[in-house]
Amino acid sequence: MNTNTEAAFDGLARLVQVIGKDTAIRQRFCRLASLTPVQRSNEVHIMAEQMAAERKDPELVALFRLFADARVFEAAMVAMRECGYVP
């Protein structure tokens, strides 16, 4: 596995932990699960643009954008369930 892929996985794992531990962020993120994959992708991109406009860390924004991919989002939800963040 190349360094960029490993860094992305590590970053996503940390981001899932942050989302899971913050009630407000977790609730907003979990609401995305009720959307269709296309709606969720659109919403993730909108949220990422808002984050960028708020001058959030560009690496954080880039990692967040990965959740637009249905496979990445589903993996994050599985991880949050396994960690006990969501039922």
TIKOLMI-525702 format. One record per atom (N, C-alpha, C): residue number from 1; x, y, z; chain; atom name; residue in one letter. Coordinates in steps of 0.05 Angstrom, whole numbers. Layout:
num=NUM, c1=X, c2=Y, c3=Z, cadena=A, atomo=CA, residuo=a
...
***
This chain:
num=1, c1=17, c2=-23, c3=0, cadena=A, atomo=N, residuo=m
num=1, c1=0, c2=0, c3=0, cadena=A, atomo=CA, residuo=m
num=1, c1=18, c2=25, c3=0, cadena=A, atomo=C, residuo=m
num=2, c1=12, c2=44, c3=-17, cadena=A, atomo=N, residuo=n
num=2, c1=29, c2=67, c3=-18, cadena=A, atomo=CA, residuo=n
num=2, c1=23, c2=86, c3=5, cadena=A, atomo=C, residuo=n
num=3, c1=41, c2=105, c3=8, cadena=A, atomo=N, residuo=t
num=3, c1=39, c2=123, c3=31, cadena=A, atomo=CA, residuo=t
num=3, c1=14, c2=141, c3=30, cadena=A, atomo=C, residuo=t
num=4, c1=6, c2=150, c3=6, cadena=A, atomo=N, residuo=n
num=4, c1=-18, c2=166, c3=4, cadena=A, atomo=CA, residuo=n
num=4, c1=-43, c2=151, c3=13, cadena=A, atomo=C, residuo=n
num=5, c1=-45, c2=126, c3=5, cadena=A, atomo=N, residuo=t
num=5, c1=-68, c2=109, c3=12, cadena=A, atomo=CA, residuo=t
num=5, c1=-68, c2=105, c3=42, cadena=A, atomo=C, residuo=t
num=6, c1=-45, c2=98, c3=53, cadena=A, atomo=N, residuo=e
num=6, c1=-43, c2=94, c3=82, cadena=A, atomo=CA, residuo=e
num=6, c1=-51, c2=120, c3=97, cadena=A, atomo=C, residuo=e
num=7, c1=-42, c2=142, c3=88, cadena=A, atomo=N, residuo=a
num=7, c1=-48, c2=168, c3=101, cadena=A, atomo=CA, residuo=a
num=7, c1=-78, c2=173, c3=99, cadena=A, atomo=C, residuo=a
num=8, c1=-90, c2=167, c3=76, cadena=A, atomo=N, residuo=a
num=8, c1=-119, c2=171, c3=74, cadena=A, atomo=CA, residuo=a
num=8, c1=-134, c2=153, c3=93, cadena=A, atomo=C, residuo=a
num=9, c1=-126, c2=127, c3=95, cadena=A, atomo=N, residuo=f
num=9, c1=-139, c2=109, c3=114, cadena=A, atomo=CA, residuo=f
num=9, c1=-136, c2=119, c3=143, cadena=A, atomo=C, residuo=f
num=10, c1=-112, c2=127, c3=150, cadena=A, atomo=N, residuo=d
num=10, c1=-108, c2=137, c3=177, cadena=A, atomo=CA, residuo=d
num=10, c1=-125, c2=162, c3=182, cadena=A, atomo=C, residuo=d
num=11, c1=-126, c2=180, c3=162, cadena=A, atomo=N, residuo=g
num=11, c1=-141, c2=204, c3=165, cadena=A, atomo=CA, residuo=g
num=11, c1=-171, c2=198, c3=168, cadena=A, atomo=C, residuo=g
num=12, c1=-181, c2=180, c3=152, cadena=A, atomo=N, residuo=l
num=12, c1=-209, c2=172, c3=154, cadena=A, atomo=CA, residuo=l
num=12, c1=-215, c2=160, c3=181, cadena=A, atomo=C, residuo=l
num=13, c1=-197, c2=143, c3=190, cadena=A, atomo=N, residuo=a
num=13, c1=-202, c2=130, c3=216, cadena=A, atomo=CA, residuo=a
num=13, c1=-204, c2=151, c3=238, cadena=A, atomo=C, residuo=a
num=14, c1=-186, c2=171, c3=237, cadena=A, atomo=N, residuo=r
num=14, c1=-187, c2=193, c3=257, cadena=A, atomo=CA, residuo=r
num=14, c1=-212, c2=209, c3=254, cadena=A, atomo=C, residuo=r
num=15, c1=-220, c2=214, c3=229, cadena=A, atomo=N, residuo=l
num=15, c1=-245, c2=230, c3=224, cadena=A, atomo=CA, residuo=l
num=15, c1=-269, c2=215, c3=235, cadena=A, atomo=C, residuo=l
num=16, c1=-270, c2=189, c3=231, cadena=A, atomo=N, residuo=v
num=16, c1=-293, c2=173, c3=241, cadena=A, atomo=CA, residuo=v
num=16, c1=-294, c2=175, c3=272, cadena=A, atomo=C, residuo=v
num=17, c1=-271, c2=175, c3=285, cadena=A, atomo=N, residuo=q
num=17, c1=-270, c2=178, c3=314, cadena=A, atomo=CA, residuo=q
num=17, c1=-280, c2=205, c3=323, cadena=A, atomo=C, residuo=q
num=18, c1=-272, c2=226, c3=309, cadena=A, atomo=N, residuo=v
num=18, c1=-281, c2=253, c3=315, cadena=A, atomo=CA, residuo=v
num=18, c1=-312, c2=255, c3=311, cadena=A, atomo=C, residuo=v
num=19, c1=-321, c2=245, c3=289, cadena=A, atomo=N, residuo=i
num=19, c1=-350, c2=245, c3=284, cadena=A, atomo=CA, residuo=i
num=19, c1=-365, c2=230, c3=305, cadena=A, atomo=C, residuo=i
num=20, c1=-355, c2=206, c3=312, cadena=A, atomo=N, residuo=g
num=20, c1=-368, c2=190, c3=332, cadena=A, atomo=CA, residuo=g
num=20, c1=-369, c2=202, c3=360, cadena=A, atomo=C, residuo=g
num=21, c1=-349, c2=217, c3=367, cadena=A, atomo=N, residuo=k
num=21, c1=-347, c2=227, c3=394, cadena=A, atomo=CA, residuo=k
num=21, c1=-362, c2=254, c3=398, cadena=A, atomo=C, residuo=k
num=22, c1=-369, c2=267, c3=376, cadena=A, atomo=N, residuo=d
num=22, c1=-383, c2=293, c3=377, cadena=A, atomo=CA, residuo=d
num=22, c1=-413, c2=289, c3=370, cadena=A, atomo=C, residuo=d
num=23, c1=-430, c2=292, c3=390, cadena=A, atomo=N, residuo=t
num=23, c1=-459, c2=286, c3=386, cadena=A, atomo=CA, residuo=t
num=23, c1=-471, c2=301, c3=363, cadena=A, atomo=C, residuo=t
num=24, c1=-466, c2=327, c3=361, cadena=A, atomo=N, residuo=a
num=24, c1=-479, c2=343, c3=340, cadena=A, atomo=CA, residuo=a
num=24, c1=-469, c2=334, c3=312, cadena=A, atomo=C, residuo=a
num=25, c1=-443, c2=330, c3=310, cadena=A, atomo=N, residuo=i
num=25, c1=-432, c2=322, c3=284, cadena=A, atomo=CA, residuo=i
num=25, c1=-442, c2=293, c3=277, cadena=A, atomo=C, residuo=i
num=26, c1=-442, c2=276, c3=297, cadena=A, atomo=N, residuo=r
num=26, c1=-451, c2=248, c3=293, cadena=A, atomo=CA, residuo=r
num=26, c1=-480, c2=248, c3=283, cadena=A, atomo=C, residuo=r
num=27, c1=-498, c2=264, c3=296, cadena=A, atomo=N, residuo=q
num=27, c1=-526, c2=264, c3=287, cadena=A, atomo=CA, residuo=q
num=27, c1=-528, c2=274, c3=259, cadena=A, atomo=C, residuo=q
num=28, c1=-514, c2=295, c3=252, cadena=A, atomo=N, residuo=r
num=28, c1=-515, c2=305, c3=224, cadena=A, atomo=CA, residuo=r
num=28, c1=-505, c2=285, c3=204, cadena=A, atomo=C, residuo=r
num=29, c1=-483, c2=272, c3=212, cadena=A, atomo=N, residuo=f
num=29, c1=-471, c2=251, c3=194, cadena=A, atomo=CA, residuo=f
num=29, c1=-490, c2=228, c3=191, cadena=A, atomo=C, residuo=f
num=30, c1=-502, c2=219, c3=212, cadena=A, atomo=N, residuo=c
num=30, c1=-521, c2=196, c3=211, cadena=A, atomo=CA, residuo=c
num=30, c1=-546, c2=203, c3=195, cadena=A, atomo=C, residuo=c
num=31, c1=-554, c2=228, c3=195, cadena=A, atomo=N, residuo=r
num=31, c1=-577, c2=236, c3=178, cadena=A, atomo=CA, residuo=r
num=31, c1=-571, c2=232, c3=148, cadena=A, atomo=C, residuo=r
num=32, c1=-545, c2=234, c3=141, cadena=A, atomo=N, residuo=l
num=32, c1=-537, c2=229, c3=113, cadena=A, atomo=CA, residuo=l
num=32, c1=-543, c2=200, c3=105, cadena=A, atomo=C, residuo=l
num=33, c1=-544, c2=182, c3=124, cadena=A, atomo=N, residuo=a
num=33, c1=-549, c2=153, c3=118, cadena=A, atomo=CA, residuo=a
num=33, c1=-577, c2=149, c3=107, cadena=A, atomo=C, residuo=a
num=34, c1=-595, c2=167, c3=114, cadena=A, atomo=N, residuo=s
num=34, c1=-623, c2=163, c3=105, cadena=A, atomo=CA, residuo=s
num=34, c1=-627, c2=173, c3=76, cadena=A, atomo=C, residuo=s
num=35, c1=-607, c2=186, c3=65, cadena=A, atomo=N, residuo=l
num=35, c1=-609, c2=197, c3=38, cadena=A, atomo=CA, residuo=l
num=35, c1=-601, c2=176, c3=17, cadena=A, atomo=C, residuo=l
num=36, c1=-610, c2=180, c3=-7, cadena=A, atomo=N, residuo=t
num=36, c1=-600, c2=162, c3=-29, cadena=A, atomo=CA, residuo=t
num=36, c1=-571, c2=168, c3=-33, cadena=A, atomo=C, residuo=t
num=37, c1=-556, c2=149, c3=-45, cadena=A, atomo=N, residuo=p
num=37, c1=-528, c2=154, c3=-50, cadena=A, atomo=CA, residuo=p
num=37, c1=-522, c2=180, c3=-65, cadena=A, atomo=C, residuo=p
num=38, c1=-539, c2=186, c3=-85, cadena=A, atomo=N, residuo=v
num=38, c1=-535, c2=211, c3=-100, cadena=A, atomo=CA, residuo=v
num=38, c1=-540, c2=235, c3=-83, cadena=A, atomo=C, residuo=v
num=39, c1=-562, c2=235, c3=-68, cadena=A, atomo=N, residuo=q
num=39, c1=-568, c2=257, c3=-50, cadena=A, atomo=CA, residuo=q
num=39, c1=-546, c2=261, c3=-29, cadena=A, atomo=C, residuo=q
num=40, c1=-537, c2=238, c3=-18, cadena=A, atomo=N, residuo=r
num=40, c1=-516, c2=239, c3=2, cadena=A, atomo=CA, residuo=r
num=40, c1=-490, c2=251, c3=-10, cadena=A, atomo=C, residuo=r
num=41, c1=-483, c2=242, c3=-33, cadena=A, atomo=N, residuo=s
num=41, c1=-459, c2=252, c3=-46, cadena=A, atomo=CA, residuo=s
num=41, c1=-461, c2=282, c3=-50, cadena=A, atomo=C, residuo=s
num=42, c1=-484, c2=292, c3=-60, cadena=A, atomo=N, residuo=n
num=42, c1=-488, c2=320, c3=-63, cadena=A, atomo=CA, residuo=n
num=42, c1=-486, c2=335, c3=-37, cadena=A, atomo=C, residuo=n
num=43, c1=-498, c2=324, c3=-16, cadena=A, atomo=N, residuo=e
num=43, c1=-497, c2=337, c3=10, cadena=A, atomo=CA, residuo=e
num=43, c1=-469, c2=338, c3=21, cadena=A, atomo=C, residuo=e
num=44, c1=-454, c2=317, c3=18, cadena=A, atomo=N, residuo=v
num=44, c1=-426, c2=316, c3=27, cadena=A, atomo=CA, residuo=v
num=44, c1=-410, c2=338, c3=13, cadena=A, atomo=C, residuo=v
num=45, c1=-414, c2=341, c3=-13, cadena=A, atomo=N, residuo=h
num=45, c1=-399, c2=362, c3=-27, cadena=A, atomo=CA, residuo=h
num=45, c1=-407, c2=389, c3=-18, cadena=A, atomo=C, residuo=h
num=46, c1=-432, c2=393, c3=-12, cadena=A, atomo=N, residuo=i
num=46, c1=-442, c2=419, c3=-2, cadena=A, atomo=CA, residuo=i
num=46, c1=-429, c2=425, c3=25, cadena=A, atomo=C, residuo=i
num=47, c1=-430, c2=404, c3=42, cadena=A, atomo=N, residuo=m
num=47, c1=-418, c2=408, c3=69, cadena=A, atomo=CA, residuo=m
num=47, c1=-388, c2=413, c3=67, cadena=A, atomo=C, residuo=m
num=48, c1=-375, c2=400, c3=49, cadena=A, atomo=N, residuo=a
num=48, c1=-346, c2=404, c3=46, cadena=A, atomo=CA, residuo=a
num=48, c1=-340, c2=433, c3=36, cadena=A, atomo=C, residuo=a
num=49, c1=-357, c2=443, c3=18, cadena=A, atomo=N, residuo=e
num=49, c1=-354, c2=470, c3=9, cadena=A, atomo=CA, residuo=e
num=49, c1=-358, c2=490, c3=32, cadena=A, atomo=C, residuo=e
num=50, c1=-377, c2=484, c3=50, cadena=A, atomo=N, residuo=q
num=50, c1=-382, c2=501, c3=73, cadena=A, atomo=CA, residuo=q
num=50, c1=-357, c2=500, c3=91, cadena=A, atomo=C, residuo=q
num=51, c1=-346, c2=477, c3=95, cadena=A, atomo=N, residuo=m
num=51, c1=-322, c2=474, c3=112, cadena=A, atomo=CA, residuo=m
num=51, c1=-299, c2=490, c3=100, cadena=A, atomo=C, residuo=m
num=52, c1=-296, c2=488, c3=74, cadena=A, atomo=N, residuo=a
num=52, c1=-274, c2=503, c3=60, cadena=A, atomo=CA, residuo=a
num=52, c1=-279, c2=533, c3=63, cadena=A, atomo=C, residuo=a
num=53, c1=-304, c2=542, c3=60, cadena=A, atomo=N, residuo=a
num=53, c1=-310, c2=570, c3=63, cadena=A, atomo=CA, residuo=a
num=53, c1=-304, c2=580, c3=92, cadena=A, atomo=C, residuo=a
num=54, c1=-307, c2=562, c3=111, cadena=A, atomo=N, residuo=e
num=54, c1=-301, c2=569, c3=139, cadena=A, atomo=CA, residuo=e
num=54, c1=-271, c2=566, c3=145, cadena=A, atomo=C, residuo=e
num=55, c1=-256, c2=561, c3=124, cadena=A, atomo=N, residuo=r
num=55, c1=-227, c2=558, c3=126, cadena=A, atomo=CA, residuo=r
num=55, c1=-218, c2=536, c3=144, cadena=A, atomo=C, residuo=r
num=56, c1=-233, c2=514, c3=143, cadena=A, atomo=N, residuo=k
num=56, c1=-225, c2=490, c3=157, cadena=A, atomo=CA, residuo=k
num=56, c1=-200, c2=478, c3=144, cadena=A, atomo=C, residuo=k
num=57, c1=-186, c2=461, c3=158, cadena=A, atomo=N, residuo=d
num=57, c1=-162, c2=449, c3=148, cadena=A, atomo=CA, residuo=d
num=57, c1=-167, c2=436, c3=121, cadena=A, atomo=C, residuo=d
num=58, c1=-152, c2=443, c3=100, cadena=A, atomo=N, residuo=p
num=58, c1=-157, c2=432, c3=73, cadena=A, atomo=CA, residuo=p
num=58, c1=-155, c2=402, c3=72, cadena=A, atomo=C, residuo=p
num=59, c1=-137, c2=390, c3=88, cadena=A, atomo=N, residuo=e
num=59, c1=-135, c2=361, c3=89, cadena=A, atomo=CA, residuo=e
num=59, c1=-160, c2=349, c3=101, cadena=A, atomo=C, residuo=e
num=60, c1=-171, c2=361, c3=121, cadena=A, atomo=N, residuo=l
num=60, c1=-196, c2=352, c3=133, cadena=A, atomo=CA, residuo=l
num=60, c1=-219, c2=353, c3=113, cadena=A, atomo=C, residuo=l
num=61, c1=-220, c2=375, c3=98, cadena=A, atomo=N, residuo=v
num=61, c1=-241, c2=378, c3=77, cadena=A, atomo=CA, residuo=v
num=61, c1=-238, c2=356, c3=56, cadena=A, atomo=C, residuo=v
num=62, c1=-213, c2=352, c3=47, cadena=A, atomo=N, residuo=a
num=62, c1=-208, c2=331, c3=27, cadena=A, atomo=CA, residuo=a
num=62, c1=-217, c2=304, c3=37, cadena=A, atomo=C, residuo=a
num=63, c1=-210, c2=298, c3=62, cadena=A, atomo=N, residuo=l
num=63, c1=-218, c2=272, c3=73, cadena=A, atomo=CA, residuo=l
num=63, c1=-249, c2=270, c3=75, cadena=A, atomo=C, residuo=l
num=64, c1=-261, c2=291, c3=83, cadena=A, atomo=N, residuo=f
num=64, c1=-290, c2=291, c3=86, cadena=A, atomo=CA, residuo=f
num=64, c1=-303, c2=286, c3=59, cadena=A, atomo=C, residuo=f
num=65, c1=-292, c2=297, c3=38, cadena=A, atomo=N, residuo=r
num=65, c1=-303, c2=293, c3=11, cadena=A, atomo=CA, residuo=r
num=65, c1=-303, c2=263, c3=3, cadena=A, atomo=C, residuo=r
num=66, c1=-286, c2=247, c3=15, cadena=A, atomo=N, residuo=l
num=66, c1=-285, c2=218, c3=8, cadena=A, atomo=CA, residuo=l
num=66, c1=-311, c2=205, c3=16, cadena=A, atomo=C, residuo=l
num=67, c1=-326, c2=216, c3=35, cadena=A, atomo=N, residuo=f
num=67, c1=-351, c2=205, c3=44, cadena=A, atomo=CA, residuo=f
num=67, c1=-373, c2=207, c3=22, cadena=A, atomo=C, residuo=f
num=68, c1=-368, c2=222, c3=1, cadena=A, atomo=N, residuo=a
num=68, c1=-386, c2=223, c3=-21, cadena=A, atomo=CA, residuo=a
num=68, c1=-388, c2=196, c3=-36, cadena=A, atomo=C, residuo=a
num=69, c1=-367, c2=181, c3=-34, cadena=A, atomo=N, residuo=d
num=69, c1=-366, c2=154, c3=-46, cadena=A, atomo=CA, residuo=d
num=69, c1=-382, c2=135, c3=-27, cadena=A, atomo=C, residuo=d
num=70, c1=-403, c2=122, c3=-38, cadena=A, atomo=N, residuo=a
num=70, c1=-421, c2=106, c3=-22, cadena=A, atomo=CA, residuo=a
num=70, c1=-406, c2=84, c3=-6, cadena=A, atomo=C, residuo=a
num=71, c1=-385, c2=73, c3=-18, cadena=A, atomo=N, residuo=r
num=71, c1=-369, c2=51, c3=-5, cadena=A, atomo=CA, residuo=r
num=71, c1=-355, c2=62, c3=20, cadena=A, atomo=C, residuo=r
num=72, c1=-343, c2=86, c3=17, cadena=A, atomo=N, residuo=v
num=72, c1=-329, c2=98, c3=39, cadena=A, atomo=CA, residuo=v
num=72, c1=-348, c2=106, c3=61, cadena=A, atomo=C, residuo=v
num=73, c1=-371, c2=117, c3=54, cadena=A, atomo=N, residuo=f
num=73, c1=-391, c2=125, c3=74, cadena=A, atomo=CA, residuo=f
num=73, c1=-401, c2=101, c3=89, cadena=A, atomo=C, residuo=f
num=74, c1=-407, c2=79, c3=74, cadena=A, atomo=N, residuo=e
num=74, c1=-417, c2=55, c3=87, cadena=A, atomo=CA, residuo=e
num=74, c1=-396, c2=43, c3=106, cadena=A, atomo=C, residuo=e
num=75, c1=-370, c2=43, c3=97, cadena=A, atomo=N, residuo=a
num=75, c1=-349, c2=33, c3=114, cadena=A, atomo=CA, residuo=a
num=75, c1=-347, c2=50, c3=140, cadena=A, atomo=C, residuo=a
num=76, c1=-351, c2=76, c3=138, cadena=A, atomo=N, residuo=a
num=76, c1=-350, c2=94, c3=161, cadena=A, atomo=CA, residuo=a
num=76, c1=-373, c2=87, c3=180, cadena=A, atomo=C, residuo=a
num=77, c1=-397, c2=82, c3=169, cadena=A, atomo=N, residuo=m
num=77, c1=-420, c2=75, c3=186, cadena=A, atomo=CA, residuo=m
num=77, c1=-415, c2=48, c3=200, cadena=A, atomo=C, residuo=m
num=78, c1=-403, c2=29, c3=186, cadena=A, atomo=N, residuo=v
num=78, c1=-397, c2=3, c3=198, cadena=A, atomo=CA, residuo=v
num=78, c1=-377, c2=8, c3=221, cadena=A, atomo=C, residuo=v
num=79, c1=-356, c2=24, c3=216, cadena=A, atomo=N, residuo=a
num=79, c1=-336, c2=29, c3=237, cadena=A, atomo=CA, residuo=a
num=79, c1=-349, c2=43, c3=261, cadena=A, atomo=C, residuo=a
num=80, c1=-368, c2=62, c3=256, cadena=A, atomo=N, residuo=m
num=80, c1=-381, c2=75, c3=278, cadena=A, atomo=CA, residuo=m
num=80, c1=-398, c2=56, c3=294, cadena=A, atomo=C, residuo=m
num=81, c1=-411, c2=38, c3=281, cadena=A, atomo=N, residuo=r
num=81, c1=-427, c2=17, c3=295, cadena=A, atomo=CA, residuo=r
num=81, c1=-409, c2=-1, c3=312, cadena=A, atomo=C, residuo=r
num=82, c1=-387, c2=-10, c3=299, cadena=A, atomo=N, residuo=e
num=82, c1=-369, c2=-28, c3=313, cadena=A, atomo=CA, residuo=e
num=82, c1=-356, c2=-14, c3=337, cadena=A, atomo=C, residuo=e
num=83, c1=-352, c2=12, c3=336, cadena=A, atomo=N, residuo=c
num=83, c1=-341, c2=27, c3=359, cadena=A, atomo=CA, residuo=c
num=83, c1=-362, c2=35, c3=379, cadena=A, atomo=C, residuo=c
num=84, c1=-387, c2=29, c3=374, cadena=A, atomo=N, residuo=g
num=84, c1=-408, c2=35, c3=392, cadena=A, atomo=CA, residuo=g
num=84, c1=-418, c2=64, c3=391, cadena=A, atomo=C, residuo=g
num=85, c1=-411, c2=79, c3=370, cadena=A, atomo=N, residuo=y
num=85, c1=-420, c2=106, c3=368, cadena=A, atomo=CA, residuo=y
num=85, c1=-449, c2=108, c3=359, cadena=A, atomo=C, residuo=y
num=86, c1=-458, c2=89, c3=343, cadena=A, atomo=N, residuo=v
num=86, c1=-486, c2=88, c3=334, cadena=A, atomo=CA, residuo=v
num=86, c1=-496, c2=59, c3=337, cadena=A, atomo=C, residuo=v
num=87, c1=-522, c2=56, c3=341, cadena=A, atomo=N, residuo=p
num=87, c1=-533, c2=29, c3=344, cadena=A, atomo=CA, residuo=p
num=87, c1=-533, c2=14, c3=318, cadena=A, atomo=C, residuo=p
***
